[in-house]
Amino acid sequence: MTKQSHKQPTIYILSNKKDGVLYTGVTSNILQRASQHKNKIISNFPSKYNCTNLVYYETYDDMENAIAREKQIKAGSRKKKIELIEKSNPDWRDLYDQIIQ
């Protein structure tokens, strides 16, 4: 996972804690969207369940592929999502600080 540009199609997974509630989303601006979730600016599922930790993300060259990947992840089991997170982020660190640097 590398430093993010401001505008790039990205899928992401948020959580409230290790092995907690998971939320999968897609955006064209991960910096803005992660900040919105962290500050609970958007009233939706992540804010209701306090999913403010960015625990996983993947970037894409185009939104079409990002949306297809988001659908694939959402269709998968919780176990598969956890495996995906733990492959690159075994400690479930909040990656927000990593993307804003």
C-alpha atoms as an extended CHARMM CRD file, in Angstrom:
* protein
*
       101  EXT
         1         1  MET       CA              0.0000000000        0.0000000000        0.0000000000  PROA      1               0.0000000000
         2         2  THR       CA              1.4620000000        3.2800000000       -1.0400000000  PROA      2               0.0000000000
         3         3  LYS       CA              0.8280000000        6.9550000000       -0.4190000000  PROA      3               0.0000000000
         4         4  GLN       CA             -2.4200000000        8.0900000000       -1.9970000000  PROA      4               0.0000000000
         5         5  SER       CA             -3.0370000000       10.8450000000       -4.4970000000  PROA      5               0.0000000000
         6         6  HSD       CA             -6.1370000000       12.9090000000       -3.8390000000  PROA      6               0.0000000000
         7         7  LYS       CA             -8.1450000000       11.5120000000       -6.7480000000  PROA      7               0.0000000000
         8         8  GLN       CA             -7.8420000000        7.8170000000       -7.4990000000  PROA      8               0.0000000000
         9         9  PRO       CA            -10.4840000000        5.0940000000       -7.5360000000  PROA      9               0.0000000000
        10        10  THR       CA            -10.0680000000        3.1370000000       -4.3080000000  PROA      10              0.0000000000
        11        11  ILE       CA            -11.9060000000        0.3670000000       -2.4950000000  PROA      11              0.0000000000
        12        12  TYR       CA            -11.5920000000        0.3610000000        1.2600000000  PROA      12              0.0000000000
        13        13  ILE       CA            -12.5950000000       -1.5020000000        4.3830000000  PROA      13              0.0000000000
        14        14  LEU       CA            -13.3530000000        0.2540000000        7.6630000000  PROA      14              0.0000000000
        15        15  SER       CA            -13.7150000000       -1.3000000000       11.0940000000  PROA      15              0.0000000000
        16        16  ASN       CA            -14.4790000000       -0.1780000000       14.6150000000  PROA      16              0.0000000000
        17        17  LYS       CA            -11.8800000000       -2.5310000000       16.1670000000  PROA      17              0.0000000000
        18        18  LYS       CA             -9.9330000000       -5.7140000000       15.4370000000  PROA      18              0.0000000000
        19        19  ASP       CA            -12.3900000000       -8.4410000000       14.4220000000  PROA      19              0.0000000000
        20        20  GLY       CA            -15.2090000000       -5.9030000000       14.7940000000  PROA      20              0.0000000000
        21        21  VAL       CA            -17.8310000000       -4.5260000000       12.4430000000  PROA      21              0.0000000000
        22        22  LEU       CA            -16.6650000000       -4.2800000000        8.8000000000  PROA      22              0.0000000000
        23        23  TYR       CA            -17.7510000000       -1.8160000000        6.1210000000  PROA      23              0.0000000000
        24        24  THR       CA            -16.6110000000       -2.0050000000        2.4950000000  PROA      24              0.0000000000
        25        25  GLY       CA            -16.8590000000        1.0200000000        0.2130000000  PROA      25              0.0000000000
        26        26  VAL       CA            -15.5390000000        2.6120000000       -2.9560000000  PROA      26              0.0000000000
        27        27  THR       CA            -14.5190000000        6.2130000000       -3.6040000000  PROA      27              0.0000000000
        28        28  SER       CA            -12.6590000000        8.3930000000       -6.0660000000  PROA      28              0.0000000000
        29        29  ASN       CA            -11.0100000000       10.3410000000       -3.2160000000  PROA      29              0.0000000000
        30        30  ILE       CA             -9.8670000000        8.1690000000       -0.3030000000  PROA      30              0.0000000000
        31        31  LEU       CA             -8.4070000000       11.0810000000        1.6680000000  PROA      31              0.0000000000
        32        32  GLN       CA            -11.7010000000       12.9350000000        1.6940000000  PROA      32              0.0000000000
        33        33  ARG       CA            -13.8460000000        9.8580000000        2.2760000000  PROA      33              0.0000000000
        34        34  ALA       CA            -11.6730000000        8.4860000000        5.1080000000  PROA      34              0.0000000000
        35        35  SER       CA            -11.7820000000       11.9050000000        6.7860000000  PROA      35              0.0000000000
        36        36  GLN       CA            -15.5820000000       12.0050000000        6.4340000000  PROA      36              0.0000000000
        37        37  HSD       CA            -15.8780000000        8.5900000000        8.0820000000  PROA      37              0.0000000000
        38        38  LYS       CA            -13.3440000000        9.4160000000       10.8140000000  PROA      38              0.0000000000
        39        39  ASN       CA            -15.1760000000       12.6330000000       11.6870000000  PROA      39              0.0000000000
        40        40  LYS       CA            -18.6260000000       11.0410000000       11.2200000000  PROA      40              0.0000000000
        41        41  ILE       CA            -19.6370000000       13.7180000000        8.7330000000  PROA      41              0.0000000000
        42        42  ILE       CA            -21.7430000000       11.2230000000        6.7700000000  PROA      42              0.0000000000
        43        43  SER       CA            -24.6100000000        9.7040000000        8.7370000000  PROA      43              0.0000000000
        44        44  ASN       CA            -24.6540000000        6.1010000000        7.5750000000  PROA      44              0.0000000000
        45        45  PHE       CA            -23.6970000000        2.5520000000        8.5530000000  PROA      45              0.0000000000
        46        46  PRO       CA            -20.0530000000        3.3560000000        9.4280000000  PROA      46              0.0000000000
        47        47  SER       CA            -21.0120000000        6.2660000000       11.6960000000  PROA      47              0.0000000000
        48        48  LYS       CA            -23.7710000000        4.2280000000       13.3850000000  PROA      48              0.0000000000
        49        49  TYR       CA            -21.3170000000        1.4380000000       14.2470000000  PROA      49              0.0000000000
        50        50  ASN       CA            -18.2870000000        3.7000000000       14.8630000000  PROA      50              0.0000000000
        51        51  CYS       CA            -16.3520000000        2.2920000000       11.8950000000  PROA      51              0.0000000000
        52        52  THR       CA            -13.6800000000        4.9700000000       11.7180000000  PROA      52              0.0000000000
        53        53  ASN       CA            -10.5320000000        2.8660000000       11.2610000000  PROA      53              0.0000000000
        54        54  LEU       CA             -9.2920000000        2.4220000000        7.7070000000  PROA      54              0.0000000000
        55        55  VAL       CA             -7.9100000000       -1.1180000000        7.8880000000  PROA      55              0.0000000000
        56        56  TYR       CA             -7.5580000000       -1.9710000000        4.1830000000  PROA      56              0.0000000000
        57        57  TYR       CA             -7.5580000000       -0.3250000000        0.7780000000  PROA      57              0.0000000000
        58        58  GLU       CA             -6.7150000000       -1.0380000000       -2.8740000000  PROA      58              0.0000000000
        59        59  THR       CA             -6.2780000000        1.5480000000       -5.6250000000  PROA      59              0.0000000000
        60        60  TYR       CA             -7.3520000000        1.2410000000       -9.2660000000  PROA      60              0.0000000000
        61        61  ASP       CA             -6.7570000000        3.0950000000      -12.5070000000  PROA      61              0.0000000000
        62        62  ASP       CA            -10.4640000000        3.4000000000      -13.2490000000  PROA      62              0.0000000000
        63        63  MET       CA            -13.7010000000        3.4550000000      -11.2870000000  PROA      63              0.0000000000
        64        64  GLU       CA            -15.2490000000        0.5890000000      -13.2590000000  PROA      64              0.0000000000
        65        65  ASN       CA            -12.6280000000       -1.8740000000      -11.9610000000  PROA      65              0.0000000000
        66        66  ALA       CA            -12.8360000000       -0.4290000000       -8.4420000000  PROA      66              0.0000000000
        67        67  ILE       CA            -16.6180000000       -0.9110000000       -8.3580000000  PROA      67              0.0000000000
        68        68  ALA       CA            -16.2720000000       -4.4760000000       -9.6750000000  PROA      68              0.0000000000
        69        69  ARG       CA            -13.7510000000       -5.2410000000       -6.9120000000  PROA      69              0.0000000000
        70        70  GLU       CA            -15.9750000000       -3.6610000000       -4.2530000000  PROA      70              0.0000000000
        71        71  LYS       CA            -18.8590000000       -5.9030000000       -5.3600000000  PROA      71              0.0000000000
        72        72  GLN       CA            -16.5650000000       -8.9420000000       -5.2790000000  PROA      72              0.0000000000
        73        73  ILE       CA            -15.4210000000       -8.1700000000       -1.7350000000  PROA      73              0.0000000000
        74        74  LYS       CA            -18.9550000000       -7.4330000000       -0.5200000000  PROA      74              0.0000000000
        75        75  ALA       CA            -20.1640000000      -10.7430000000       -1.9890000000  PROA      75              0.0000000000
        76        76  GLY       CA            -17.4460000000      -12.6310000000       -0.1220000000  PROA      76              0.0000000000
        77        77  SER       CA            -17.6890000000      -14.0110000000        3.3600000000  PROA      77              0.0000000000
        78        78  ARG       CA            -16.6540000000      -12.1840000000        6.5020000000  PROA      78              0.0000000000
        79        79  LYS       CA            -13.8300000000      -14.7150000000        6.8310000000  PROA      79              0.0000000000
        80        80  LYS       CA            -12.4780000000      -13.7310000000        3.3910000000  PROA      80              0.0000000000
        81        81  LYS       CA            -12.6100000000      -10.0330000000        4.3080000000  PROA      81              0.0000000000
        82        82  ILE       CA            -10.6940000000      -10.6980000000        7.5230000000  PROA      82              0.0000000000
        83        83  GLU       CA             -8.0990000000      -12.7470000000        5.6040000000  PROA      83              0.0000000000
        84        84  LEU       CA             -7.7190000000       -9.8780000000        3.1160000000  PROA      84              0.0000000000
        85        85  ILE       CA             -7.1680000000       -7.3640000000        5.9200000000  PROA      85              0.0000000000
        86        86  GLU       CA             -4.7730000000       -9.5380000000        7.8940000000  PROA      86              0.0000000000
        87        87  LYS       CA             -2.6360000000      -10.3840000000        4.8570000000  PROA      87              0.0000000000
        88        88  SER       CA             -1.4040000000       -6.7700000000        4.6500000000  PROA      88              0.0000000000
        89        89  ASN       CA             -2.4390000000       -5.3930000000        8.0540000000  PROA      89              0.0000000000
        90        90  PRO       CA             -2.2610000000       -8.1940000000       10.6500000000  PROA      90              0.0000000000
        91        91  ASP       CA             -2.5230000000       -5.7800000000       13.5840000000  PROA      91              0.0000000000
        92        92  TRP       CA             -5.5570000000       -3.9870000000       12.1170000000  PROA      92              0.0000000000
        93        93  ARG       CA             -3.7470000000       -0.6340000000       12.3510000000  PROA      93              0.0000000000
        94        94  ASP       CA             -5.6880000000        2.4430000000       11.2820000000  PROA      94              0.0000000000
        95        95  LEU       CA             -4.0750000000        3.3060000000        7.9220000000  PROA      95              0.0000000000
        96        96  TYR       CA             -5.4880000000        6.8390000000        7.8430000000  PROA      96              0.0000000000
        97        97  ASP       CA             -2.2130000000        8.4410000000        8.9580000000  PROA      97              0.0000000000
        98        98  GLN       CA             -0.4020000000        6.4660000000        6.2430000000  PROA      98              0.0000000000
        99        99  ILE       CA             -2.5470000000        7.8830000000        3.4440000000  PROA      99              0.0000000000
       100       100  ILE       CA             -2.3660000000       11.5150000000        4.5760000000  PROA      100             0.0000000000
       101       101  GLN       CA              1.4470000000       11.6160000000        4.6460000000  PROA      101             0.0000000000
